[in-house]
Amino acid sequence: MDKRVLFVNEAPENFLITAMEKSLQNAGYEIIFAQPHPKEIKAMSHLPDIFLVYLDGDETRYNATLTFFETLKKEDANRHLFLIGNPIDIENSYRIIDKDLITKAFQRPVNTSDLITQLDVACSGYSIDATDGGVQRGFTGSEDASKKTIMIVDDDTSFLRSMQTSLSKKFNVYITNSGLNAVDFLKERRVDLILLDYEMPILSGLETFRILRSEQMTMNIPVIFLTSKDDKKIVMRVLEGKPENYLLKPISPSILTQTVEDFFAKQALGLNKKAVDPRIPIELELIEEEKENEQAEENQ
């Protein structure tokens, strides 16, 4: 998907919109402004796949445009519609267009960095499911209260599916291919363990981990990293955050399931200790020692 955005608003010369335009341009986006007139928009050649509607003033003037965008979205699921407005305007727009067809709605004043991040995700081709934040469940109905709940975050869809199939036999499992989706989801729901891929686009596993550790709701959720990298510097960076474990891929579903079972068994007995996959050719003690030596050199 190209980085062109159709920006719909009655007054594009508005100071706030002009500032937003500059920020989006600095992020590599081409902004095409349009009035909320469906006929004029329809007459444009080569419409962008990203529509951004800034609801301002009389929101009813945008109704016909929203209906038109709803039709375009239904014709092509790869298109994305973003809304910006006050809570009342956004809620009223849901009477005109199916809420599930809106990629993301931002309340004014919008955080431009958050907007750019969501646009980047849309351009990357990764799914953003408006109904559940891009997070899928590996079970039907409600969570089984007798089971532990796990979230798997990995951009490898085939890996996600295989691990979901295996782990769902014994745990409540949620899966997502985006660190952003995981962060948003976990602001509202608690899980008992996160299996987090190190290498992901847009928001890496390490960046996701740091965000989770900075939030009150998620700072104490245990995290096990999954990665195909055994580079010493990467391991050191990961271990600085003190995850519960660091496992190398490829890893079979049966071994991962056993690892998770062992983790919860030890947790119940209070025996869990920070660890790394024994296949990684670096001992934790040596890493810590090297870090101390590097710190000492920097202080000299």
N, C-alpha and C positions, 0 to 999 in steps of 0.2 A: 504494500500500500504506500502511495506517495505521501509526502508531508504537506499536502494542501488542505486548508481548512476553509469551508464556507461559513463565514461569520455573519449571522443574521441579527440585525438590530436597526431600529428606526433612526438612531442618532450616533453613527460611528465616529463622529467628531468629538463625542463625549470624552472628557479628560481621562477617566478611568479606563475606558475602552482603548484609547490611544496608548496608554501605558501598558495595558495588557498586550496590545498588538506588538509593541516593541519587544516585550519579553518573549512572546511566541516566535517572533522573527529571529531573535538572538538564539533561540533553541533550534533554529533550522526550519521553521514552518513558514509557508507562504500563505498569507491571509487574503482571502477574497471576500469583500464585503457585499452584502445584499440587503435590500429592504425586505420586510416580511410580505412579499407579493409572490404567490406561487407561480403565476403565469410568467413573470420575469425570470424567476429562478429556473423554471422548466425550459425557458428559451436559451439558457446558457449552454454553451458547448462544453463537453467533457467536465461534467460536474465532479467535484471532489467526493471522496468517500467518507469524509468526516464533516459533519454538520454541527455547528456550535450556535445555539440560539440564546441570545442574551435578552431575557424577559425584563422589560423596563417600561414604565408608564402603564398604558391600558393593555393588559395582557390579552384581552380578547382580540386585539389586532393581529395576534400571532396564531390564532386558532386555525385558520385556513392553511397556514404554512406548516403547522404541526401535523395536520391531517395529510398534507402532501408528503411530508417526510415519512409518515407512517407507511404510506403506500410504497415509497422507495425502499424503506427498510424491509418490508415484507417481500419485496421482489429480490432483494440482495442482502443476505444476512451479514455480509462482510462490511456493510456500511455501519457507521457509528453516529449516534446522535447524543450530543451533550447539551444539558440545559444549565443556565445560570440565572438565578433570580432569588427573590425573597421567598420564605417558606410558603406563603399564601399563593403566590404566583405559580410556584412549582406544583403545589398540591392541586391547583385548579387545572394545570396542564394535563394532569393525569385523567381528567374527565374527557379530554379531547383525544389523547393518544394512549395506547396501551403502555402502562408503566414498564412492562417487561421489555419493551422495544427501546427504552432509553438506556444508553450505556452507563451514563453517570449524570447525576444532578448535583450541582454545587450551589450552596447558599451564598448570597452576597454578604459581605465582601469576600470574594473568592481568593484562596491562596493560589497564586499563579504557579508556584512550584508543584503543588498537588495536581493542578490542571495539566501542566506539561507532562508530569509523570504518567497520568492516565492517557494522554494523547500518545505518548511513547509506547505504552502497552498496546493501545489499539493498532498503532502502525506496525508493531512487531508481529501481529497476527495471532497473538495468544488470546484465548477466549476470556471475556469478561462477562460473566452471567449475572444479569441484573437481579435475578430472583434470589440467588444465594451467594452473591459475591464471588462467583467463580469457583466455589468449593462444592464438591460432590460427596455424597455420603455412600458408604459401602454397605448400607443396611436399609431395610424398609421399616416404615413406622418410626416409633420413638426409639431413643437409645435404650439399650438393655442396661439397667442400673447395676446389674451384677457383674458387668464387664468393664474393664478399663477402656478409656477412650484415647485414640491415637490420631494424630494428623501427619500425613506424609506430604512433603513439599518437594516436588521434583519436576523439571521441565521435560523429562523423558516419559512420554505418555505410555509407552509399552511397559516400562519399568513400573510406573504408577499402577497400571492395571494388574500386573502380575503380583505385586506386593499387596494390593488391595484384596485380591482374591484369596491370597494365602492368610493374611492377617485377620480378615473379616470372619474367619471361622472361630476366632477366640476373642476378638476385640471389636469395639465400636470404632470404625475407621472413617476418617474424612480424608479426601485427597484434593490437591490443587497443584497446578503447574506454575504458580506465580507467588513469589514472596509477598508482593503487595496484597494479593487476595488473602494470604495467610494472616498477615498483620491485621487487616480489617476484620476478618472473621473472628480472630482471637480476642478482639476488643470486647466482643459480646458473649463468647462462649469459652468455657474452660475445658481444656483437654489434659490428660495425664502425662502425655509424652509427645514430643515432636521429632519426627525423622526428617532431617533437613539436608537437601542436596547443597553442596558447596558451590557448584558452577551453574548459575542460572542467569539469563539475560535480564536487563532492566534493573532488577534489584538482586544482587548476588546473595548467596546463602549467608555469607559473613555479614553483609549489611543488614539482612533480615534478622539475623541473630542479635546484632547490636541494638536494633530497634526494639525487639522483644525484651531484651534485658533492661532497656531504659523505661519501659512502661510498667506501671504498678500492677496492672492486671496480668501481665505475662512474664514478669521478671523471674519468677520462681518455677516456671514450667521446665521440666527437664528436657534437654535437647541432645539428640545423637546425630552427629554429622555423617553424611554419606558422600563419598567422593571417589573418583577414579585417580586422583592425584596423590602421590606420596612424597611430593617435594618437601624438603625439610623446612623451608621458609613458610610454606603454606600451613604445614602442621603447627609451626610455632605461632602463627597468627591466630589460628583456630583455638589453640590451647590457652591463649591469653584470656579468652572469655570463659574458660573453665566449663566446657560442655560435659555431659555425662560420658560420652564416648565418641570415637572417631573411627568409622568403619570404611574399609575400602570396597569399592565396586570393581568388578561384578561380584555380587553376593547372592547366593541362592535364596529363594523365598523361605525354604525350610530353616536355613541357618539364621536368617534375619528374624524369623518368628521365634526361634529358640533364644536368640539374643534378647529379644524384647521380653519374653517370658522370664528369663533369668534376671533381667533388670528389675522387673516388678517383684519377683520373689525376694531378691536381695533388699529391695526398697522396704518390703514389709517387715524384714528382719533388721532394718537399719544398717545393712552391710554395704551399701553402694559406695563405691569410690570412683573418682574420676579415672578414666582409663583410655587407652588407644587400642585399636585393632592390633593384635599380635603380628599380623602380616606386615605392618608398617615397620621398616628397618631403622627406626629411631626410638630410643628409649626416652621416656618422659623425663627421667632424672637428668639425662644428658642435655636435653633441650633446655630445661630449667637452668642448668649450670651454664650453658652457653649464653642464655639470656642475661644471667648475672654478670658474666664476663664482659659482654658487650656493653652493659650498663656502666660497669666500672670503667671501661675505656672511654666512654662518652663523658664521664664525670672528671676524668683527668685533665 
